[in-house]
Amino acid sequence: MADGETRKAEADGSVGTATESLTVTDNRTGRTYELPIVDGTVRAMDLRQIKASDDDFGLMSYDPAYMNTASCRSSITFIDGDTGVLEYRGYPIEQLAERSTYLEVAYLLIHGELPTRDELDRWTHEITHHTYVHENVKVFMQGFRHDAHPMGMLLGTVGALSTFYPAAKAIQSPEERHMAAVRLIAKMPTIAAFSYRHNLGLPYIYPDNDLSYPGNFLSMLYKMTEVKYEPDPRLERALDVLWILHADHEQNCSTSAVRGVGSSEVDPYSAVAAGVAALYGPLHGGANEAVLRMLERIGSKENVPDFIKGVKNREERLMGFGHRVYKNYDPRAKIIKRHAEEVFEVTGVNPKLEIALELEKYALEDEYFVERKLYPNVDFYSGLIYEAMNLPKDMFTVMFAIPRTSGWMAQWLEMVQDSETKIARPRQVYTGERGRDYVPIDRR
Ligand code: CMC
Protein backbone atom coordinates (compact mmCIF):
# COMPACT_ATOMS: atom_id res chain seq x y z
CA MET A 1 0.00 0.00 0.00
CA ALA A 2 1.22 3.47 -0.85
CA ASP A 3 1.94 6.06 1.83
CA GLY A 4 -0.85 8.50 1.18
CA GLU A 5 -3.63 6.00 0.71
CA THR A 6 -6.69 5.78 2.92
CA ARG A 7 -6.55 2.33 4.51
CA LYS A 8 -9.04 0.08 2.79
CA ALA A 9 -11.24 -2.00 5.09
CA GLU A 10 -13.44 -5.02 4.44
CA ALA A 11 -15.83 -4.21 1.60
CA ASP A 12 -18.87 -4.20 3.91
CA GLY A 13 -17.15 -1.77 6.31
CA SER A 14 -17.24 -4.27 9.19
CA VAL A 15 -14.28 -4.64 11.53
CA GLY A 16 -12.05 -7.13 9.75
CA THR A 17 -10.75 -10.28 11.39
CA ALA A 18 -7.02 -10.68 11.74
CA THR A 19 -5.44 -13.18 9.42
CA GLU A 20 -2.11 -11.37 9.48
CA SER A 21 0.07 -10.42 12.40
CA LEU A 22 3.18 -8.56 13.47
CA THR A 23 5.73 -10.21 15.72
CA VAL A 24 7.76 -7.85 17.87
CA THR A 25 10.52 -8.51 20.34
CA ASP A 26 10.98 -6.19 23.31
CA ASN A 27 14.75 -5.95 23.62
CA ARG A 28 14.40 -4.72 27.21
CA THR A 29 12.98 -8.07 28.31
CA GLY A 30 13.60 -10.41 25.40
CA ARG A 31 9.86 -11.21 25.29
CA THR A 32 8.10 -11.63 21.98
CA TYR A 33 4.53 -10.53 21.21
CA GLU A 34 2.24 -11.18 18.29
CA LEU A 35 0.01 -8.27 17.34
CA PRO A 36 -2.93 -8.81 14.96
CA ILE A 37 -2.89 -6.73 11.77
CA VAL A 38 -6.38 -5.71 10.60
CA ASP A 39 -6.87 -3.56 7.50
CA GLY A 40 -3.16 -2.71 7.46
CA THR A 41 -3.16 -1.41 11.03
CA VAL A 42 -2.14 -2.61 14.47
CA ARG A 43 -4.19 -1.44 17.43
CA ALA A 44 -2.25 0.97 19.60
CA MET A 45 -4.00 -0.58 22.63
CA ASP A 46 -2.38 -3.93 21.75
CA LEU A 47 0.97 -2.32 22.56
CA ARG A 48 -0.10 -1.81 26.17
CA GLN A 49 0.62 -5.46 27.02
CA ILE A 50 4.30 -4.82 26.25
CA LYS A 51 5.83 -4.00 29.62
CA ALA A 52 9.41 -3.70 30.87
CA SER A 53 8.30 -4.72 34.38
CA ASP A 54 5.06 -5.69 36.14
CA ASP A 55 4.36 -2.15 37.34
CA ASP A 56 5.19 -0.60 33.94
CA PHE A 57 2.19 1.22 32.38
CA GLY A 58 2.83 -0.50 29.05
CA LEU A 59 4.07 0.69 25.67
CA MET A 60 2.29 3.59 23.96
CA SER A 61 2.67 4.91 20.42
CA TYR A 62 3.88 8.51 20.08
CA ASP A 63 2.42 10.30 17.07
CA PRO A 64 2.19 14.09 17.30
CA ALA A 65 -0.02 15.47 14.50
CA TYR A 66 -1.35 11.93 13.88
CA MET A 67 1.03 11.47 10.98
CA ASN A 68 0.52 7.71 11.01
CA THR A 69 -2.52 7.03 13.15
CA ALA A 70 -5.96 6.05 11.85
CA SER A 71 -8.41 7.55 14.34
CA CYS A 72 -11.58 5.91 13.02
CA ARG A 73 -13.08 3.59 10.43
CA SER A 74 -14.93 5.53 7.76
CA SER A 75 -16.81 4.75 4.55
CA ILE A 76 -17.27 8.34 3.38
CA THR A 77 -14.18 9.55 1.51
CA PHE A 78 -11.30 7.65 -0.07
CA ILE A 79 -8.02 9.36 -0.95
CA ASP A 80 -4.96 7.96 -2.66
CA GLY A 81 -2.54 10.82 -2.20
CA ASP A 82 0.24 9.24 -4.24
CA THR A 83 -1.77 8.97 -7.43
CA GLY A 84 -4.11 11.91 -6.76
CA VAL A 85 -7.39 10.02 -6.36
CA LEU A 86 -10.37 11.38 -4.40
CA GLU A 87 -13.72 9.60 -4.14
CA TYR A 88 -16.87 10.36 -2.16
CA ARG A 89 -18.70 7.14 -1.25
CA GLY A 90 -16.76 5.47 -4.06
CA TYR A 91 -17.61 8.02 -6.80
CA PRO A 92 -14.59 9.77 -8.39
CA ILE A 93 -14.52 13.51 -7.72
CA GLU A 94 -14.07 14.21 -11.46
CA GLN A 95 -17.43 12.57 -12.30
CA LEU A 96 -19.24 14.31 -9.45
CA ALA A 97 -17.78 17.71 -10.43
CA GLU A 98 -18.79 17.14 -14.03
CA ARG A 99 -22.27 15.67 -13.59
CA SER A 100 -23.64 16.27 -10.11
CA THR A 101 -24.70 19.25 -8.01
CA TYR A 102 -23.56 20.26 -4.54
CA LEU A 103 -26.90 19.40 -2.95
CA GLU A 104 -26.89 15.97 -4.55
CA VAL A 105 -23.33 15.41 -3.31
CA ALA A 106 -24.34 16.55 0.18
CA TYR A 107 -27.11 13.92 0.08
CA LEU A 108 -24.59 11.31 -1.06
CA LEU A 109 -22.19 12.15 1.77
CA ILE A 110 -24.90 12.17 4.43
CA HIS A 111 -26.92 9.13 3.25
CA GLY A 112 -24.24 7.03 1.57
CA GLU A 113 -26.06 6.65 -1.77
CA LEU A 114 -26.98 8.92 -4.66
CA PRO A 115 -30.63 9.98 -4.32
CA THR A 116 -33.46 8.93 -6.63
CA ARG A 117 -35.28 11.80 -8.34
CA ASP A 118 -37.94 11.80 -5.55
CA GLU A 119 -35.34 11.69 -2.80
CA LEU A 120 -33.42 14.56 -4.34
CA ASP A 121 -36.59 16.64 -4.74
CA ARG A 122 -37.51 16.04 -1.08
CA TRP A 123 -33.96 16.83 0.09
CA THR A 124 -33.79 20.01 -2.00
CA HIS A 125 -37.19 21.10 -0.68
CA GLU A 126 -36.13 20.40 2.90
CA ILE A 127 -32.84 22.30 2.61
CA THR A 128 -34.49 25.20 0.75
CA HIS A 129 -37.15 25.56 3.44
CA HIS A 130 -34.65 25.75 6.28
CA THR A 131 -32.46 28.52 4.87
CA TYR A 132 -34.05 31.22 7.02
CA VAL A 133 -32.47 31.91 10.39
CA HIS A 134 -34.32 33.01 13.52
CA GLU A 135 -34.55 36.81 13.59
CA ASN A 136 -32.52 36.82 16.80
CA VAL A 137 -29.63 35.19 14.90
CA LYS A 138 -29.69 38.26 12.68
CA VAL A 139 -29.76 40.57 15.69
CA PHE A 140 -26.94 38.56 17.27
CA MET A 141 -24.84 39.01 14.12
CA GLN A 142 -25.53 42.73 14.05
CA GLY A 143 -23.70 42.89 17.38
CA PHE A 144 -20.33 42.11 15.77
CA ARG A 145 -17.95 45.00 15.09
CA HIS A 146 -18.35 46.47 11.61
CA ASP A 147 -15.00 45.00 10.51
CA ALA A 148 -15.30 41.62 12.24
CA HIS A 149 -13.66 38.83 10.22
CA PRO A 150 -16.52 36.89 8.58
CA MET A 151 -14.96 33.59 9.62
CA GLY A 152 -15.02 34.74 13.26
CA MET A 153 -18.67 35.75 12.78
CA LEU A 154 -19.46 32.36 11.26
CA LEU A 155 -17.69 30.57 14.10
CA GLY A 156 -19.58 32.49 16.79
CA THR A 157 -22.93 32.25 15.05
CA VAL A 158 -22.76 28.51 14.32
CA GLY A 159 -21.94 27.98 18.00
CA ALA A 160 -24.89 30.20 18.92
CA LEU A 161 -27.25 28.04 16.81
CA SER A 162 -27.00 25.38 19.51
CA THR A 163 -28.93 27.73 21.82
CA PHE A 164 -31.71 28.07 19.22
CA TYR A 165 -32.07 24.31 18.77
CA PRO A 166 -31.57 22.77 22.21
CA ALA A 167 -33.42 19.61 21.10
CA ALA A 168 -30.31 18.80 19.01
CA LYS A 169 -28.67 17.66 22.25
CA ALA A 170 -30.62 14.40 21.82
CA ILE A 171 -27.93 12.99 19.59
CA GLN A 172 -29.30 9.45 19.93
CA SER A 173 -32.47 10.53 18.09
CA PRO A 174 -32.29 9.89 14.31
CA GLU A 175 -34.89 12.65 13.73
CA GLU A 176 -32.89 15.25 15.67
CA ARG A 177 -29.68 14.21 13.92
CA HIS A 178 -31.37 14.58 10.55
CA MET A 179 -32.82 17.99 11.43
CA ALA A 180 -29.40 19.23 12.58
CA ALA A 181 -27.82 18.12 9.28
CA VAL A 182 -30.58 19.83 7.26
CA ARG A 183 -30.46 23.03 9.32
CA LEU A 184 -26.68 23.34 9.23
CA ILE A 185 -26.41 22.74 5.48
CA ALA A 186 -29.35 25.10 4.85
CA LYS A 187 -28.34 27.96 7.14
CA MET A 188 -24.59 28.06 6.55
CA PRO A 189 -24.90 30.10 3.30
CA THR A 190 -27.35 32.49 5.00
CA ILE A 191 -25.01 33.16 7.91
CA ALA A 192 -22.05 33.43 5.51
CA ALA A 193 -23.85 35.97 3.32
CA PHE A 194 -25.01 37.97 6.36
CA SER A 195 -21.40 38.22 7.53
CA TYR A 196 -20.38 39.56 4.11
CA ARG A 197 -23.17 42.17 4.08
CA HIS A 198 -22.31 43.10 7.67
CA ASN A 199 -18.75 44.03 6.68
CA LEU A 200 -20.10 46.26 3.91
CA GLY A 201 -22.71 47.89 6.14
CA LEU A 202 -25.44 46.65 3.80
CA PRO A 203 -28.82 45.26 4.86
CA TYR A 204 -28.92 41.48 5.11
CA ILE A 205 -30.79 39.81 2.25
CA TYR A 206 -33.23 37.03 3.09
CA PRO A 207 -33.07 33.73 1.20
CA ASP A 208 -34.96 33.37 -2.07
CA ASN A 209 -36.59 29.93 -2.25
CA ASP A 210 -37.03 30.10 -6.03
CA LEU A 211 -33.28 29.98 -6.62
CA SER A 212 -30.85 27.06 -6.54
CA TYR A 213 -28.60 26.56 -3.50
CA PRO A 214 -25.63 28.47 -5.06
CA GLY A 215 -27.95 30.90 -6.88
CA ASN A 216 -29.65 31.85 -3.62
CA PHE A 217 -26.24 32.40 -2.04
CA LEU A 218 -25.23 34.78 -4.85
CA SER A 219 -28.52 36.60 -4.35
CA MET A 220 -27.92 36.97 -0.59
CA LEU A 221 -24.44 38.35 -1.36
CA TYR A 222 -25.11 40.71 -4.21
CA LYS A 223 -28.82 41.67 -4.40
CA MET A 224 -29.32 45.41 -4.25
CA THR A 225 -32.47 47.26 -5.33
CA GLU A 226 -33.67 44.86 -8.01
CA VAL A 227 -36.93 43.07 -7.26
CA LYS A 228 -35.45 39.71 -8.15
CA TYR A 229 -31.77 38.84 -8.37
CA GLU A 230 -30.86 36.72 -11.37
CA PRO A 231 -27.57 34.90 -10.90
CA ASP A 232 -25.33 34.36 -13.92
CA PRO A 233 -25.73 30.61 -14.60
CA ARG A 234 -22.00 30.28 -15.30
CA LEU A 235 -21.08 31.70 -11.88
CA GLU A 236 -23.81 29.61 -10.27
CA ARG A 237 -22.36 26.45 -11.82
CA ALA A 238 -18.74 27.39 -10.99
CA LEU A 239 -19.72 27.91 -7.37
CA ASP A 240 -21.59 24.61 -7.31
CA VAL A 241 -18.52 22.80 -8.66
CA LEU A 242 -16.21 24.51 -6.14
CA TRP A 243 -18.57 23.40 -3.37
CA ILE A 244 -18.63 19.80 -4.64
CA LEU A 245 -14.81 19.79 -4.53
CA HIS A 246 -14.71 21.15 -0.97
CA ALA A 247 -17.47 18.99 0.50
CA ASP A 248 -15.34 16.40 2.31
CA HIS A 249 -11.74 15.33 2.67
CA GLU A 250 -11.69 12.53 5.26
CA GLN A 251 -9.85 13.07 8.56
CA ASN A 252 -8.35 16.54 8.02
CA CYS A 253 -7.80 19.02 10.86
CA SER A 254 -11.35 20.45 10.96
CA THR A 255 -13.10 17.09 10.52
CA SER A 256 -10.96 15.63 13.29
CA ALA A 257 -11.97 18.64 15.40
CA VAL A 258 -15.67 17.93 14.71
CA ARG A 259 -15.23 14.27 15.57
CA GLY A 260 -13.03 15.00 18.60
CA VAL A 261 -15.38 17.59 20.08
CA GLY A 262 -18.43 15.58 19.01
CA SER A 263 -17.09 12.52 20.83
CA SER A 264 -17.92 14.32 24.09
CA GLU A 265 -21.58 13.94 22.98
CA VAL A 266 -22.06 17.69 22.71
CA ASP A 267 -24.76 18.85 20.24
CA PRO A 268 -23.75 18.93 16.52
CA TYR A 269 -23.89 22.75 16.26
CA SER A 270 -21.16 23.03 18.89
CA ALA A 271 -19.16 20.25 17.23
CA VAL A 272 -19.40 21.94 13.82
CA ALA A 273 -18.39 25.27 15.41
CA ALA A 274 -15.16 23.48 16.41
CA GLY A 275 -14.71 22.50 12.77
CA VAL A 276 -15.18 26.11 11.65
CA ALA A 277 -12.53 27.19 14.18
CA ALA A 278 -10.04 24.63 12.87
CA LEU A 279 -10.73 25.58 9.26
CA TYR A 280 -10.01 29.25 10.05
CA GLY A 281 -6.26 28.55 10.43
CA PRO A 282 -3.88 29.55 7.59
CA LEU A 283 -2.48 26.02 7.28
CA HIS A 284 -5.97 24.67 6.62
CA GLY A 285 -8.92 26.56 5.07
CA GLY A 286 -7.25 29.91 5.65
CA ALA A 287 -4.69 29.03 2.97
CA ASN A 288 -6.82 30.34 0.07
CA GLU A 289 -6.80 33.79 1.68
CA ALA A 290 -3.06 33.48 2.33
CA VAL A 291 -2.46 32.57 -1.35
CA LEU A 292 -4.05 35.82 -2.54
CA ARG A 293 -2.10 37.89 -0.02
CA MET A 294 1.06 36.12 -1.21
CA LEU A 295 0.27 36.83 -4.90
CA GLU A 296 -0.33 40.46 -3.99
CA ARG A 297 3.04 40.66 -2.23
CA ILE A 298 4.84 39.06 -5.20
CA GLY A 299 3.26 41.77 -7.36
CA SER A 300 4.41 40.64 -10.80
CA LYS A 301 5.59 37.64 -12.77
CA GLU A 302 9.15 39.00 -12.80
CA ASN A 303 9.43 38.69 -9.01
CA VAL A 304 8.59 34.98 -8.99
CA PRO A 305 12.20 33.67 -9.11
CA ASP A 306 13.17 35.81 -6.09
CA PHE A 307 10.11 34.70 -4.19
CA ILE A 308 10.89 31.03 -4.88
CA LYS A 309 14.45 31.64 -3.65
CA GLY A 310 12.97 32.99 -0.41
CA VAL A 311 10.79 29.90 -0.03
CA LYS A 312 13.80 27.62 -0.50
CA ASN A 313 15.72 29.65 2.10
CA ARG A 314 12.75 29.03 4.43
CA GLU A 315 11.93 32.71 4.71
CA GLU A 316 8.50 32.06 3.23
CA ARG A 317 6.04 29.24 2.59
CA LEU A 318 4.54 28.81 -0.85
CA MET A 319 0.91 28.97 0.20
CA GLY A 320 -1.48 26.73 -1.73
CA PHE A 321 1.28 24.19 -2.23
CA GLY A 322 1.90 20.91 -0.42
CA HIS A 323 -0.45 18.62 1.40
CA ARG A 324 -0.24 16.12 4.23
CA VAL A 325 -1.86 13.41 2.11
CA TYR A 326 -1.40 14.36 -1.56
CA LYS A 327 2.09 13.76 -2.82
CA ASN A 328 0.86 14.43 -6.35
CA TYR A 329 -1.25 17.10 -8.04
CA ASP A 330 -4.37 17.59 -5.89
CA PRO A 331 -7.20 16.36 -8.18
CA ARG A 332 -9.38 19.21 -6.91
CA ALA A 333 -6.80 21.80 -7.98
CA LYS A 334 -6.85 20.38 -11.52
CA ILE A 335 -10.64 20.79 -11.79
CA ILE A 336 -10.59 24.26 -10.23
CA LYS A 337 -7.90 25.43 -12.63
CA ARG A 338 -10.19 24.44 -15.53
CA HIS A 339 -13.21 26.17 -14.03
CA ALA A 340 -11.23 29.33 -13.32
CA GLU A 341 -11.05 29.89 -17.07
CA GLU A 342 -14.87 29.67 -17.35
CA VAL A 343 -15.35 32.15 -14.52
CA PHE A 344 -12.86 34.56 -16.07
CA GLU A 345 -14.97 34.52 -19.25
CA VAL A 346 -17.70 36.19 -17.17
CA THR A 347 -15.62 38.37 -14.89
CA GLY A 348 -12.52 39.10 -16.98
CA VAL A 349 -9.12 37.57 -16.22
CA ASN A 350 -7.75 38.09 -12.74
CA PRO A 351 -4.27 39.60 -13.34
CA LYS A 352 -2.87 37.54 -10.45
CA LEU A 353 -3.53 34.41 -12.51
CA GLU A 354 -0.39 35.15 -14.50
CA ILE A 355 1.69 35.20 -11.30
CA ALA A 356 0.05 32.00 -10.06
CA LEU A 357 0.75 30.18 -13.33
CA GLU A 358 4.37 31.32 -13.27
CA LEU A 359 4.74 30.21 -9.65
CA GLU A 360 3.32 26.81 -10.50
CA LYS A 361 5.62 26.45 -13.51
CA TYR A 362 8.70 27.36 -11.48
CA ALA A 363 7.80 25.20 -8.52
CA LEU A 364 6.94 22.12 -10.57
CA GLU A 365 10.38 22.26 -12.21
CA ASP A 366 12.39 23.10 -9.11
CA GLU A 367 14.29 20.37 -7.29
CA TYR A 368 13.22 21.64 -3.83
CA PHE A 369 9.54 21.12 -4.67
CA VAL A 370 10.04 17.99 -6.77
CA GLU A 371 12.03 16.25 -4.02
CA ARG A 372 9.38 17.04 -1.41
CA LYS A 373 6.51 16.19 -3.77
CA LEU A 374 4.94 19.62 -3.34
CA TYR A 375 2.13 20.30 -5.83
CA PRO A 376 -0.69 22.88 -5.96
CA ASN A 377 -3.49 22.03 -3.57
CA VAL A 378 -7.19 22.95 -3.62
CA ASP A 379 -6.48 26.43 -2.29
CA PHE A 380 -4.02 27.52 -4.97
CA TYR A 381 -6.58 28.57 -7.58
CA SER A 382 -9.85 28.85 -5.63
CA GLY A 383 -8.99 32.30 -4.23
CA LEU A 384 -8.50 33.66 -7.74
CA ILE A 385 -12.05 32.62 -8.60
CA TYR A 386 -13.48 34.11 -5.43
CA GLU A 387 -11.62 37.35 -6.05
CA ALA A 388 -12.91 37.46 -9.61
CA MET A 389 -16.40 37.14 -8.14
CA ASN A 390 -15.66 40.32 -6.17
CA LEU A 391 -15.43 38.58 -2.84
CA PRO A 392 -13.00 40.11 -0.35
CA LYS A 393 -10.17 37.86 0.86
CA ASP A 394 -11.72 37.61 4.31
CA MET A 395 -14.61 35.69 2.76
CA PHE A 396 -12.53 32.96 1.10
CA THR A 397 -12.37 30.59 4.05
CA VAL A 398 -16.08 31.12 4.64
CA MET A 399 -16.59 29.91 1.05
CA PHE A 400 -14.80 26.70 2.07
CA ALA A 401 -16.82 26.30 5.30
CA ILE A 402 -20.19 26.39 3.50
CA PRO A 403 -19.72 23.13 1.54
CA ARG A 404 -17.52 21.43 4.15
CA THR A 405 -20.55 21.50 6.44
CA SER A 406 -22.04 18.47 4.63
CA GLY A 407 -18.75 16.59 5.09
CA TRP A 408 -18.52 17.53 8.76
CA MET A 409 -22.10 16.39 9.32
CA ALA A 410 -21.61 13.12 7.40
CA GLN A 411 -18.53 12.40 9.53
CA TRP A 412 -20.32 13.42 12.73
CA LEU A 413 -23.26 11.14 11.88
CA GLU A 414 -20.90 8.26 11.18
CA MET A 415 -19.06 8.84 14.46
CA VAL A 416 -22.22 9.04 16.56
CA GLN A 417 -23.41 5.70 15.16
CA ASP A 418 -20.06 3.90 15.39
CA SER A 419 -20.08 1.36 18.22
CA GLU A 420 -16.34 1.95 18.71
CA THR A 421 -16.78 5.67 19.45
CA LYS A 422 -15.54 6.79 22.84
CA ILE A 423 -14.62 10.26 24.04
CA ALA A 424 -11.39 11.31 22.28
CA ARG A 425 -8.69 11.44 24.89
CA PRO A 426 -5.09 11.09 23.73
CA ARG A 427 -2.25 10.24 26.06
CA GLN A 428 0.90 12.32 26.50
CA VAL A 429 4.58 11.84 27.19
CA TYR A 430 5.10 13.97 30.27
CA THR A 431 8.34 15.97 30.14
CA GLY A 432 7.95 18.29 33.13
CA GLU A 433 9.11 18.40 36.75
CA ARG A 434 7.68 16.14 39.47
CA GLY A 435 7.00 16.36 43.18
CA ARG A 436 8.15 19.94 43.80
CA ASP A 437 7.32 21.75 47.05
CA TYR A 438 5.35 24.99 46.77
CA VAL A 439 7.58 28.05 47.41
CA PRO A 440 5.92 31.18 48.88
CA ILE A 441 6.01 34.13 46.47
CA ASP A 442 8.48 36.26 48.51
CA ARG A 443 11.05 33.43 48.48
CA ARG A 444 11.14 32.84 44.68
N1 CMC B 1 6.20 25.76 0.86
C1 CMC B 1 7.49 25.45 1.08
N2 CMC B 1 7.89 24.31 1.65
C2 CMC B 1 6.96 23.45 2.01
C3 CMC B 1 5.59 23.70 1.81
C4 CMC B 1 5.23 24.91 1.20
N3 CMC B 1 3.95 25.20 0.99
N4 CMC B 1 4.87 22.66 2.27
C5 CMC B 1 5.75 21.78 2.75
N5 CMC B 1 7.02 22.24 2.59
C6 CMC B 1 8.27 21.56 2.93
C7 CMC B 1 8.53 21.62 4.43
O1 CMC B 1 9.31 22.74 4.77
C8 CMC B 1 9.23 20.33 4.66
O2 CMC B 1 10.55 20.45 4.22
P1 CMC B 1 11.78 19.79 5.07
O3 CMC B 1 11.47 18.32 5.11
O4 CMC B 1 13.00 20.14 4.33
O5 CMC B 1 11.69 20.42 6.43
C9 CMC B 1 8.55 19.35 3.70
O6 CMC B 1 8.08 20.18 2.62
C10 CMC B 1 7.40 18.59 4.31
O7 CMC B 1 6.46 19.53 4.82
P2 CMC B 1 5.68 19.41 6.18
O8 CMC B 1 5.41 20.78 6.71
O9 CMC B 1 6.35 18.42 7.07
O10 CMC B 1 4.34 18.75 5.63
P3 CMC B 1 2.99 18.63 6.44
O11 CMC B 1 2.32 17.43 5.92
O12 CMC B 1 3.21 18.76 7.90
O13 CMC B 1 2.22 19.97 6.00
C11 CMC B 1 0.85 21.50 4.85
C12 CMC B 1 1.23 20.03 5.03
C13 CMC B 1 -0.37 21.59 3.95
C14 CMC B 1 0.50 22.13 6.21
C15 CMC B 1 2.06 22.24 4.22
O14 CMC B 1 2.36 21.68 2.96
C16 CMC B 1 1.82 23.75 4.10
O15 CMC B 1 2.06 24.48 5.06
N6 CMC B 1 1.35 24.23 2.91
C17 CMC B 1 1.01 25.62 2.75
C18 CMC B 1 -0.35 25.89 3.36
C19 CMC B 1 -1.47 25.36 2.50
O16 CMC B 1 -1.49 25.55 1.30
N7 CMC B 1 -2.45 24.71 3.17
C20 CMC B 1 -3.65 24.18 2.51
C21 CMC B 1 -3.69 22.70 2.54
S1 CMC B 1 -4.93 22.01 1.46
C22 CMC B 1 -6.45 22.54 2.05
C23 CMC B 1 -6.73 22.25 3.46
O17 CMC B 1 -6.41 21.20 4.00
O18 CMC B 1 -7.32 23.12 4.09
Residues whose N, C-alpha, C, O or C-beta is under 5 A from the ligand:
A	BS01	CMC	P282 L283 H284 G285 A287 V311 E316 R317 L318 M319 G320 F321 G322 H323 R324 R372 N377 V378 D379
